[in-house]
């Protein structure tokens, strides 16, 4: 799957980012959200940069993940803020910006390697999102809402899951929004 998304041309990547931002903008939960966490695309991930632009136009606060030991905090990222690189070479906001725990956010846009229509995701293998969102296993209807962002080519029929895997509420691709909340009922 990682190879599939890396093999997408820059034109395909741009078209996918535009399509995904249009799909996400249709969601009422996105329209109502104030504090949204995104990510800096890496390794062929679908870029949320157009989503960030849209969110800023709508006066939403943006937060980005920051490694904190084996979990993630989400740091405020004002326009033109400075960036550093974490130990994996992924950009993250500098320490001078306010950090929030996941529970304080309305939406977290989650990167992934593969997904299925039940809201299961395969991440990069570090477990950072699953550990940081473990509280969602006990209180799945509490915020934040978890929205996976992916290229449609990353879909797989069924993913095997472990008991520590945290499912998504929605998945957004360049083609559609998939409501996964039915898995929680």
N, C-alpha and C positions, 0 to 999 in steps of 0.2 A: 504494500500500500504506500509506503513512504516513497518508493521508487516511482510509483504512478503519479503521485502529486508533484514530485521533483521534475518529472518529464513533461509537465505541462509547460507550454511556451509562455513567454511573458505576456503575449496577447491573450492567451487563454486565461492566464491568471488575472489580468485586468478585467476581462469580461465577467469572470466568476465573481470578483470582488464587487463589481457594479450590480450584478444580479442578486447577490446575497444581501447587499445593503438595501436594495429595493424590497426584497422579501421581508427582511427584518423590520423595515419601517412600517409595514402593514400591521404588525402585531400591536394590539392595544396595550399590552404590558410594556412594550418598549416606549410607547408614547407617554405612558404614565410614570415611568421610572425617572428618578433624579440622579442616583449614584450608580454608575455603570462601570464594571471592570472589563477591560479588553486585554489584548496581548499584543506583543510585537511579533509578527510572523517570522518564522524560521523554518528552514528545511522544506520549503514548498507548501507550508500551511497557507490556507486561504487568508489573505490579508484583510484585517478589519479597518484599514485606514480610512475607507470611505464611510464606514459606520461611525468612526471617530469624528470625521468632519460633520456628518449629519447631527450627531449628538451635541457637538459644540454649538452648531447653529441653533439647536433647540435649548441651549443653556443648561445642558446636563453636565454634571461633574464626572470626569473620567479618572479611572484608577487603573494601574497596571500591576501585575504580580511582581513581587520581590521575594527572592529566596531568603528564608529565615530558618536556619538549621534544616530540618526536614519537612517544613511546611511553607506555606505562602502567606505573606501579608499583601495587602493591596494599597499601593502608594498613590496619592493624589498626583496628577500629572497636568498642571496648568499649561496653557499654550506657551510654547517656546521654552519649556523647562529643560534642564540639562539631563543627560543620560549617562549611565555607566554600563559596564558589562558584568554579568555575573560569571560564576565559575564555568558555565557552559558556553560562554560567549554570546549570551542573549541579552539584549538591551533591557535595562530597567531604570526607573527614575532614581535620581540621587537621594541620599538619606535625608536631605533637608526638607523634603516634602512629607506631609502628614500621611501616616499609614493607618489603615483600618483593617479590622478583622472581617472575614467574609460575611458574617452575620449582619454587618452594618451596611451592606450593599443591597441594592434592589435587584440587579441583574449581574451575573457573571457570564461573559462570553468565553466559552471554553474551547481551546484548540484540541485537535484529536488526530489520530492516525487512521482510525477506522471507526465505523458506527453501524448499528442496525436500527431498524425502525421502532424498536422497543425502548430506545433511549440509552442503550448500552454503548460505551465508548472504549476504545483502546487508545491509551495515551502513549507517551514516549517511553514509559517504563519506570520513571522515577517515583511515581506514586504521590507527587506533591499535591495535585488537585484532590485526590481521594483522601489523603490525610487531612488536608485543610478543610474539607467539606464533610468530614465524617459525621458531624452533628446532623446532617441532612438525612442520614439513615434512620435516626430517631424521630425527627420532625420534618418529614419530606415536604409538608405544605408551607413551612415557614420560609422567609426569604433567606438568601437570595434565590431568585429564579435562575436555573442553570440552562443556558442555551449553547448547544454545540454548534460550531461553525466549521463547515467542511465543503470540499468539492464533492459533487455527486458521485464521482468515480471512487470515492472512499467508502461507499456503502457496501456492506456485506450482508448476506441473508440473516445469519445468526452469529452473534459473538458469545463465546463462553464467558461467564462472569464469576468472579470470586466474591466472597461475602463482604469484602472491604470496598468493592467497586461501588461508586456513587453514580446513579443514573441521571440522565438529563431530563429536563422538563420539555424542552423543544430542541429540534435540530433545524438548522437553516443551511440550505445549499444555494447555489446560484439559480436553482430551478424551483424550489419550494420550501415551505415551512412544514415540518412534521411535528404534530402534537403528540408527545410521548406521555403526557400526564395520565392517560388511561392505564398505564402500568402501575400507577400508584393507588388506584381505586380498589 
